[in-house]
Structure formats: structure tokens, C-alpha cells
Amino acid sequence: MCSASSGRGPDTPDADVLIVGYGPIGQVLSILLAGRGWRVLAVERWEDPYTLPRATSFDGETARTLASLGVADSYPELGLPADAYDWRNAEGRSLLRVELAERGVHGWPETTTMHQPALEAVLCARAERLPNLRVLRGYEATDLVDDGTGVELTATHPAGSGLRCRASWVIGCDGANSFVRDHIGVRRTDLGFSFDWLLCDVVLHEPRVFSPLNVQHCDPARPTTAVGSGPGRRRWEFMRLPGESVAELNRAETAWRLLERFDVTPENATLHRHTVYSFQAAWADEWRRGRVLLAGDAAHLMPPFTGQGMCAGIRDVLNLSWKLDLVLRGAAGEGLLDTYPRERVDHVREAIDTAVRLGKVLCVTDAATATSRDASLLAGGADTGRGGRHGVAGPPLRTGLLYTGIGTAPVPPAGEVMPQGRVRHEGSTGLFDEVVGTGPVLLGSADPAVALEESELTFLTGLGTRAVRMVAEGAEAAPGAVIDVDEVYLPFLRAARARFLLVRPDHHIYGAARTSRELAALVGQFRSGLLE
């Protein structure tokens, strides 16, 4: 039983899941789990929400996840789709450029620039509508004990009250300086790639069009970032030069002097804040220890050049939430949670490596080195790992809970991310997640329910799986069928040479089957994988 020692401490019941940290990663995880009916307690050390922006964008996959929480109606107020991401040399020539679609393969803009406090406010409002989710602000975690059957957390409040709460599982979403990670003794691998930057968040007095919206100025005289950060807002970042002190850089006078190049002055803009920060490239060596798990910045830190820090954290909790749900329900063994770090670490390390490679393109202050870099990139000789991400749904999983057939390696398209398009069903047209719903999906060009034995269908429906028969626009109507309005799903099935796809709740494909017999084998291996 949760208890408070005195004063302000509330009388809080035991929780199924206790989340330490209530930034956007903790918020999304709290909503995902509470939305599935679990008692969730979130403990946040700060009394009030942080009012300054940190992350400035999210990608299409993250937009899809946030939309599943029911907050998509707020996108126009908190975000602005980006048109392109351009990397320019000192003369303004484009070294690298990524065009960004307003409707990408996930059905949402490939990149949306946003004001993070506005996003957190939207998530807070959504969370408040969940009666089984409780948030305690102003309590700092000070002790954590995992006895093998549950975890007891101790937290203190500046007013002197204390809190003890026992939960089945604890998730550390408490950021780069994670108490949870440090307390359980998890070490980090740090690539040692770090630079100091002056961050300037600006509110413009008059509307101004920036195209492309996001630009990296690879100028050795002063590497500079200029990106959107939501309607009416923009961020500039200026790298600290060799021999320049942090104190000298972190002055309002310095900020205004550097911003003047971009026609940003006290007469036409407000400097919302300026601060010097250092990015890192690191990840935790363990993401699970017993009944304690890590997610978001507690598990990984990456340079900002791909805009994937917050997005990676939201992928963490999307992956973790459906697995933890099955474990709590008794539909899966605790070993399923070991697939969470196995699947996510590869993704995160790839994202960090890409961000580091891009950082090495930008963070050049030697003129001769910059000249050589420019020549290589302009000749098309640079391999940054960037560019393919925006034409596909995302990087595939290569290990974890995936169909391997009779072998040990995933059988393609197992591990790939399922794109999203518009569909029509029972008179309603919209994105698949909105019309059909989220969660596990058994998708087929034939009726999956007919192809399954009753016991197999009972097993899948017990997990909340939706069996969907997809048909083409204009095809003869079939009862209960879903129409592939955007021609996303049927072409995908044909390319995979499959009649059926089992898609996990995190949109990764578990496996594909061509026949009822193959489908039975696939479902059988999926069941076994959950119980291992």
C-alpha cells in the first residue's frame, strides 16, 4: 500500500506500474498503459511542468503514436509540418537535402516542428481524463527496492513529506540524469562525441516564411542550426568555437549579435531564452534489471541532428507498453520483456551513429577541412546514413519477437514497419488506425478469420487482435471488408508475396503467410514466443 509519512503526501493505492519521470516519454507511457486499464502512478520531481522547449520536432511515426492517444486534433495549434531539411556550406550551396512530405508513409507529415510545452500540455489534458492514472508532482525518488515480486519506491517532497509506494513494475523515464538508472547500477556506453552550443529560442513578432524550414549552416566560421519550433517560433543554435568561453557565448548580447545575421533583432523578435548546452552520444548498457526498466533519455542520449531524441523515447514506450500489458494480463511470460531492449538497442545505436556522422559533417571549424568536406559532399561521395529514412516507414527490427519460420533469422517482411494509408469501412473513411483501430492486426487479402482454426482465432482475439480482410476500391463488396482507398495494403501484400500479415501493436510486422497452413505455423510460433 502506498503511504505518505506526513503532510502533503496523498493516500495512494498500490499501482500496477509506477513511472518515474513525467516528461513526454513518461506521459505517453502513462497514457498507453492507463488506456489499457492498468493502475498507473507517475512520480515527477518537479512541482510544475517545464515551460521551456527542449525537443523541437517529431516524425511521422511519432505523430502516428500520438494520434493513437487521441490528441491529433491539437496538431495545428502545437505543430507545423516541415517542407525540407537542408545542409548548406558557407557559400549557401546545398550539401545534403531531404525533402519532407506533408503526408508520409505513416499517414502524417514526415516531420512536424513543434513547441514542446504545448505538446506536454495536450498530453497532460489527455491524461487527466483517465481515472486510473495518478500523477504526483514535487516528489523526488530517493530509494528503490526490487524484491523479485514487486518494487517499492521511496520519494520525498521539499515540504518534508515522504512517499512509499509498491508497484509490480517500475519504469525509469527520468531523463539524462536518471535516478532509476544510477540507483540500479546500470553503466552507459558513451561515444565521447560532444560539443557546446548556444541555444536561442525566438518568438517572432510578425509571421515570416522560412523555406526550407530546417537548415544546418555548415560554415566553419560558426556552425549554426536554424529550425522551426512550432507556429510563430524558431530556434537558432550556434556552436562554441575553439578558444571561446562558455561564459562569453552564453550572453544575451552574444545571442543578439549572432541572430542579427538572420534579420532577427530586438525590434522584430523576443529572445524567449538563451542557454549553452552540450549534447551527448550514449546509451545504457542494460535497459531491464529485474522488475525495473528504462526508457527515453534514461536509456539513451543522441546528438540533435536527426531530431530523433524524443521520437526514439516514444518508440521505446510504444514497444514496451504492449508487451508489459500482456505480461500484466498473464497472456505472456516475463521473458517477453527481454525482447524490449534487444529490439530497441539496435535501433537506438543506429540512430546515434547516424546523428554522430551528421554531427561530424556540421561541427567543423577548420576551413581546409570544411573545403574538403564540401567537395566530397558536392561530388556525392558522403555516406551519412541519411536520406532513406523519409521514403520508407522506418528501419526494420532484426531480432526479437519476429517470425523465423524453421530458421533462426526473421523471414522478410518480418520486422518491417507497416505503412498506414486511408481506408473505408462501414461508411467511414480515414486513416487505418482511426477507422479500424489500433492494436495487433491480422491483415489479409483473403478473410483471415476463415483461414484460421477456431482455437487459433480465439487465441488472437483474446489478445485484442483485429482480423481484417482488405479489398481494392471498386471491388465487389464483401461483408465486413475494409477498402484500401490509398492502395497501400494490397500492394504491400503483393510485394511480400503474402496473403496474410500479422502486425504487432507497435506497427512492426511479426510475420507473413501465403497459405492457411503457413498462417497456422506463424500463429503457433507467435504464441510460443509470448510464453517463453
C-alpha positions in Angstrom: 0.0 0.0 0.0 1.4 3.4 -0.9 1.7 5.7 2.1 2.9 9.2 2.9 4.7 9.9 6.1 3.1 13.3 6.7 1.6 16.5 5.5 1.2 16.7 1.7 1.7 13.0 1.0 -1.5 11.6 -0.5 -3.0 8.2 0.4 -2.2 6.5 -2.9 -3.1 2.8 -3.6 -0.7 0.3 -5.0 -0.1 0.7 -8.7 0.3 -1.9 -11.4 3.0 0.3 -13.0 5.0 3.1 -11.4 6.6 5.6 -13.8 9.4 7.8 -12.5 9.5 11.0 -14.6 6.6 12.7 -16.3 8.1 14.4 -19.4 6.7 13.5 -22.8 8.1 9.9 -22.6 6.6 9.3 -19.2 3.3 10.9 -20.3 3.0 8.8 -23.4 3.8 5.6 -21.5 1.3 6.5 -18.7 -1.5 7.1 -21.2 -0.7 3.9 -23.2 -0.9 1.8 -20.0 -3.7 3.5 -18.3 -5.7 3.4 -21.5 -5.4 -0.4 -21.4 -7.0 -0.3 -17.9 -3.9 -0.6 -15.6 -3.4 1.4 -12.5 -0.6 3.8 -13.2 1.2 6.1 -10.8 3.7 8.7 -12.2 6.1 10.4 -9.8 7.7 13.7 -11.0 10.3 15.6 -9.1 9.3 19.0 -10.4 6.2 20.6 -8.9 5.2 22.3 -12.2 5.6 21.3 -15.8 8.7 22.6 -17.5 7.7 25.7 -19.5 10.7 25.9 -21.9 11.1 24.0 -25.1 13.6 21.2 -25.5 12.7 18.9 -28.4 11.5 20.9 -31.5 10.1 18.2 -33.8 8.6 14.8 -34.1 8.5 12.4 -37.1 5.6 10.7 -38.9 5.9 7.5 -36.8 5.7 9.6 -33.6 2.7 11.5 -35.0 1.0 8.2 -35.5 1.6 7.1 -31.9 0.4 10.4 -30.5 -2.7 10.3 -32.7 -3.5 6.9 -31.2 -3.7 8.6 -27.8 -6.5 10.9 -29.1 -4.5 14.2 -29.4 -4.3 14.6 -33.2 -6.9 17.4 -33.2 -4.3 19.6 -31.4 -1.6 19.2 -34.1 -2.4 22.5 -35.9 -2.0 24.5 -32.7 1.2 22.9 -31.5 3.0 22.0 -34.7 3.9 23.0 -38.2 4.9 20.5 -40.9 8.4 20.9 -42.3 9.0 21.1 -46.0 12.7 20.1 -46.2 15.9 19.7 -44.2 18.8 21.3 -45.9 22.6 21.2 -45.1 24.4 24.2 -46.6 28.0 25.2 -46.8 29.4 28.7 -46.1 28.5 29.8 -49.6 24.9 28.7 -49.2 25.2 25.7 -51.6 23.2 22.6 -50.6 25.4 19.8 -49.4 22.6 17.5 -48.3 18.9 17.9 -48.7 15.9 15.8 -47.6 12.5 16.7 -49.0 9.8 16.0 -46.4 6.3 15.0 -47.5 3.3 16.6 -45.8 1.7 13.1 -45.8 4.3 10.4 -45.4 4.1 6.6 -45.2 2.7 6.7 -41.7 -0.2 8.9 -42.9 1.2 12.0 -41.1 3.8 14.7 -42.1 7.3 13.2 -42.2 8.4 15.9 -39.8 6.4 18.3 -37.6 8.1 21.1 -35.8 6.5 21.8 -32.5 6.6 23.7 -29.2 7.3 21.0 -26.6 5.5 22.7 -23.7 2.3 22.9 -25.8 2.7 19.1 -26.6 3.1 18.3 -22.9 0.1 20.4 -22.0 -2.0 18.5 -24.5 -0.8 15.2 -23.1 -1.5 16.3 -19.6 -5.0 17.2 -20.5 -5.5 13.8 -22.1 -4.0 12.0 -19.0 -6.4 13.8 -16.7 -9.3 12.0 -18.4 -8.0 8.6 -17.3 -9.3 7.9 -13.8 -6.8 5.1 -13.2 -3.8 7.4 -13.8 -2.5 9.4 -11.0 0.4 11.9 -11.2 2.3 13.1 -8.1 4.4 16.2 -8.7 7.1 17.5 -6.4 8.2 14.1 -5.3 11.8 13.1 -5.9 12.7 9.4 -5.9 15.3 8.6 -3.3 15.2 4.8 -3.0 14.1 1.8 -5.0 13.9 -1.8 -3.8 13.1 -4.8 -6.1 12.3 -7.9 -4.1 11.5 -10.1 -7.1 7.7 -9.9 -6.8 7.4 -6.1 -6.9 9.2 -2.8 -6.4 9.0 -0.3 -3.6 9.8 3.3 -4.4 10.5 5.9 -1.7 10.2 9.6 -2.7 10.4 12.8 -0.8 8.8 16.2 -1.1 10.6 19.5 -0.3 7.9 20.3 2.3 9.2 17.3 4.3 6.6 14.7 3.5 7.6 11.3 2.2 6.0 8.7 0.0 6.4 4.9 -0.2 4.7 3.0 -3.0 4.8 -0.6 -4.2 4.1 -1.5 -7.8 4.5 -4.6 -9.9 6.9 -2.8 -12.3 8.8 0.5 -12.3 9.9 2.3 -15.5 12.5 5.0 -15.3 11.6 7.8 -17.7 13.5 10.3 -15.6 15.9 11.7 -18.2 19.6 12.0 -18.8 20.5 12.2 -15.1 18.2 9.3 -14.3 18.0 8.4 -10.6 16.5 5.0 -11.6 19.4 4.1 -13.9 22.0 5.2 -11.5 20.4 3.6 -8.5 20.2 0.1 -10.0 23.8 0.5 -11.1 23.5 0.5 -14.9 26.5 1.8 -16.8 26.5 3.7 -20.0 28.5 3.5 -23.2 29.5 7.0 -24.2 30.9 7.6 -27.7 32.6 10.8 -26.4 31.2 13.0 -29.2 30.1 16.2 -27.6 30.2 20.0 -28.4 28.8 23.1 -26.7 26.1 25.1 -28.4 24.3 28.3 -27.6 20.6 27.6 -27.9 18.3 30.6 -28.8 14.6 30.2 -28.7 12.9 33.1 -30.5 9.3 34.2 -30.8 8.8 36.3 -33.9 6.7 39.5 -33.7 5.3 39.1 -37.2 4.7 36.0 -39.3 7.6 35.0 -41.5 8.0 32.2 -44.0 11.2 30.1 -43.8 11.8 27.7 -46.6 13.3 25.2 -46.1 12.0 25.3 -42.6 15.0 23.4 -41.2 18.6 24.3 -42.2 22.1 23.4 -41.0 24.7 26.0 -41.9 27.9 24.1 -42.2 30.0 27.2 -42.0 33.4 26.7 -40.3 33.4 30.3 -39.1 30.4 29.3 -36.9 28.4 26.1 -37.5 24.8 27.0 -37.0 21.4 25.3 -36.8 18.1 27.0 -37.7 14.9 25.1 -37.2 11.2 25.6 -36.7 9.8 25.0 -33.2 6.1 25.4 -33.7 3.8 28.2 -35.1 5.4 31.6 -34.6 8.6 30.2 -33.0 12.0 29.4 -34.3 15.3 28.1 -32.8 18.8 29.0 -33.7 21.8 27.2 -32.2 25.4 28.4 -32.5 28.4 26.2 -31.9 31.1 27.3 -29.4 34.3 28.0 -31.2 37.7 26.8 -30.1 39.1 29.3 -27.6 35.7 30.8 -26.9 34.5 30.5 -23.3 31.0 29.3 -22.3 30.5 32.5 -20.3 31.3 34.6 -23.3 29.0 32.7 -25.5 26.1 32.5 -23.0 25.2 36.2 -23.0 22.1 37.9 -24.4 24.4 40.4 -26.2 26.2 37.5 -27.9 22.9 35.8 -28.9 21.5 39.0 -30.5 24.8 39.6 -32.3 24.7 36.1 -33.8 21.0 36.3 -34.6 21.4 39.6 -36.5 22.8 37.7 -39.5 19.3 36.2 -39.9 17.5 39.5 -39.6 16.4 38.7 -36.0 16.7 41.7 -33.7 15.1 43.0 -30.5 12.8 45.1 -32.7 11.2 42.2 -34.5 11.6 39.3 -32.1 11.7 38.2 -28.5 14.5 36.1 -27.2 12.5 33.6 -25.2 15.6 32.1 -23.7 19.3 31.5 -24.4 21.4 28.8 -22.8 24.5 26.8 -23.6 24.1 23.0 -23.6 26.3 20.0 -24.5 24.8 17.1 -26.4 25.9 13.5 -25.9 26.0 10.3 -27.7 25.5 7.4 -25.2 23.2 4.5 -24.3 22.6 2.4 -21.2 24.3 -1.0 -21.3 21.2 -2.6 -19.7 17.5 -1.5 -20.2 16.0 -4.0 -17.8 17.1 -5.3 -14.5 14.5 -7.4 -12.8 11.3 -5.5 -12.5 12.9 -2.2 -13.3 13.1 -0.9 -16.9 14.5 2.3 -18.6 13.1 4.3 -21.4 13.8 7.6 -23.2 16.8 9.7 -22.2 17.3 7.5 -19.2 18.3 4.8 -21.7 19.9 6.8 -24.5 21.2 10.2 -25.5 21.9 11.3 -29.0 23.1 14.5 -30.9 20.2 16.6 -32.2 21.0 16.5 -35.9 18.3 13.9 -36.8 15.7 15.2 -34.4 15.2 11.6 -33.1 15.8 12.0 -29.3 12.2 12.3 -28.2 11.0 10.2 -31.1 13.3 7.3 -30.0 11.9 7.6 -26.5 8.3 7.4 -27.8 9.3 4.3 -29.8 10.7 2.8 -26.6 7.4 3.1 -24.7 5.3 2.0 -27.6 7.4 -1.1 -27.8 7.4 -1.6 -24.1 3.7 -0.8 -23.3 2.0 -3.6 -25.3 4.5 -6.2 -24.0 4.0 -5.1 -20.4 0.3 -5.1 -20.9 0.4 -8.8 -22.0 2.7 -9.7 -19.1 0.4 -8.0 -16.6 -2.6 -9.8 -18.1 -0.9 -13.1 -17.8 -1.0 -13.6 -21.5 2.8 -13.6 -21.8 5.7 -14.6 -19.7 8.0 -12.1 -18.1 10.7 -13.1 -20.6 8.8 -11.2 -23.3 10.1 -8.0 -21.7 13.7 -9.1 -22.6 12.8 -8.5 -26.2 12.2 -4.8 -25.5 15.9 -3.9 -25.0 17.0 -6.4 -27.7 14.8 -4.7 -30.3 15.3 -1.1 -29.2 19.0 -1.1 -28.6 19.9 -1.8 -32.3 17.5 1.0 -33.4 18.9 3.5 -30.9 22.6 2.7 -31.7 21.8 3.1 -35.4 20.1 6.4 -34.8 23.0 7.6 -32.6 25.6 6.5 -35.1 23.7 8.4 -37.9 23.5 11.5 -35.7 27.2 11.4 -34.9 28.1 11.0 -38.6 25.9 14.1 -39.4 27.4 15.9 -36.5 30.8 15.3 -37.9 29.7 17.0 -41.1 28.4 20.1 -39.3 30.8 20.5 -36.4 33.8 21.5 -38.5 35.7 24.8 -37.7 38.8 24.3 -39.7 38.5 26.0 -43.1 40.6 23.5 -45.0 38.7 20.5 -43.6 35.5 22.2 -44.5 36.6 22.7 -48.1 37.5 19.0 -48.4 34.1 18.1 -46.8 32.2 20.3 -49.2 34.0 18.9 -52.3 33.2 15.3 -51.1 29.5 16.0 -50.5 29.0 18.0 -53.6 30.5 15.2 -55.6 28.1 12.8 -53.9 30.8 10.9 -52.1 29.5 11.3 -48.5 27.8 8.4 -46.7 26.0 9.9 -43.8 23.3 7.3 -43.5 20.7 10.0 -44.0 18.1 10.3 -46.7 16.5 6.8 -46.9 14.6 7.3 -43.7 11.9 9.5 -45.2 10.9 7.3 -48.1 10.2 4.3 -46.1 8.2 3.6 -42.9 11.3 3.2 -40.7 14.2 0.8 -40.0 13.2 -2.8 -39.6 13.7 -4.9 -36.5 16.4 -7.5 -36.9 15.9 -9.5 -33.8 13.3 -10.1 -31.0 9.7 -11.3 -31.3 9.6 -11.9 -35.0 8.6 -14.9 -37.2 11.6 -17.0 -38.2 9.8 -20.0 -39.8 12.0 -23.1 -39.4 15.2 -21.0 -39.2 16.6 -18.6 -36.7 16.6 -15.3 -38.6 13.4 -13.3 -39.2 11.7 -14.1 -42.5 11.0 -10.9 -44.5 9.0 -8.9 -44.2 9.1 -9.8 -40.5 10.5 -6.8 -38.6 9.4 -4.2 -41.2 7.2 -1.3 -40.2 3.7 -1.4 -41.7 2.8 1.8 -43.6 -0.5 3.5 -43.0 -3.0 4.7 -45.6 -6.6 5.7 -45.8 -9.3 3.0 -45.8 -13.0 2.8 -45.9 -15.1 0.7 -43.6 -18.8 0.7 -42.8 -19.2 4.1 -44.4 -16.3 5.8 -42.6 -13.2 6.9 -44.5 -9.9 7.9 -42.8 -6.5 6.6 -41.7 -6.4 2.9 -40.9 -5.8 3.5 -37.1 -8.8 5.8 -36.9 -11.2 3.7 -38.9 -10.2 0.1 -37.9 -8.4 0.8 -34.6 -5.0 0.2 -33.1 -3.5 -2.9 -31.5 -2.5 -6.2 -33.1 -3.9 -6.7 -36.6 -4.1 -9.8 -38.8 -4.4 -8.4 -42.2 -5.2 -10.4 -45.4 -6.3 -10.2 -49.0 -8.5 -13.1 -48.0 -10.6 -13.3 -44.8 -8.1 -14.2 -42.0 -10.9 -15.4 -39.8 -11.9 -18.1 -42.3 -8.2 -19.2 -42.7 -7.8 -19.9 -39.0 -8.8 -22.8 -36.8 -11.2 -21.8 -34.1 -8.5 -22.2 -31.4 -6.1 -20.0 -33.3 -8.7 -17.3 -33.8 -9.7 -17.5 -30.1 -6.1 -17.0 -29.1 -5.6 -14.0 -31.3 -8.9 -12.3 -30.4 -8.0 -12.9 -26.8 -5.0 -10.6 -27.4 -7.3 -8.0 -28.9 -6.2 -8.8 -32.5 -8.4 -7.3 -35.3 -8.9 -9.7 -38.2 -9.1 -7.5 -41.4 -9.9 -8.5 -44.9 -8.6 -5.8 -47.3 -10.2 -5.3 -50.7 -9.5 -2.8 -53.5 -11.5 0.3 -54.3 -14.3 -0.7 -56.7 -14.1 -4.4 -55.9 -17.2 -6.5 -55.2 -18.3 -5.7 -51.7 -17.6 -8.3 -49.1 -19.3 -8.2 -45.6 -17.0 -6.6 -43.1 -14.2 -6.0 -45.6 -12.1 -2.8 -45.4 -11.4 -0.9 -48.7 -7.8 0.0 -49.4 -8.5 3.6 -50.5 -4.9 4.7 -50.9 -3.7 1.4 -52.3 -1.2 0.9 -49.5 -2.1 -2.6 -48.1 -2.8 -4.8 -51.1 0.3 -3.7 -53.0 2.3 -4.3 -49.8 0.9 -7.8 -49.6 1.7 -8.5 -53.2 5.3 -7.2 -52.8 5.7 -9.5 -49.8 4.2 -12.4 -51.8 1.8 -13.0 -48.9 -1.9 -13.3 -48.3 -1.7 -12.6 -44.6 0.3 -10.3 -42.3 0.3 -10.3 -38.5 1.2 -6.8 -37.4 2.2 -6.0 -33.8 0.7 -3.1 -31.8 3.9 -1.1 -32.5 3.2 -1.4 -36.3 6.1 -3.8 -36.8 5.2 -6.9 -38.9 5.5 -10.1 -36.8 5.4 -12.3 -40.0 3.7 -13.1 -43.3 2.0 -16.2 -44.6 0.8 -17.3 -48.0 -1.5 -20.2 -47.1 -3.7 -21.3 -44.2 -1.1 -23.8 -43.2 1.7 -21.2 -43.1 -0.6 -18.9 -41.1 -1.2 -21.7 -38.6 2.6 -22.1 -38.2 3.0 -18.4 -37.8 0.3 -18.1 -35.1 1.8 -21.1 -33.3 5.3 -19.5 -33.2 3.8 -16.2 -32.1 2.0 -18.0 -29.2 5.2 -19.8 -28.2 7.2 -16.5 -28.4 4.8 -14.8 -25.9 5.1 -17.7 -23.4 8.9 -18.1 -23.4 
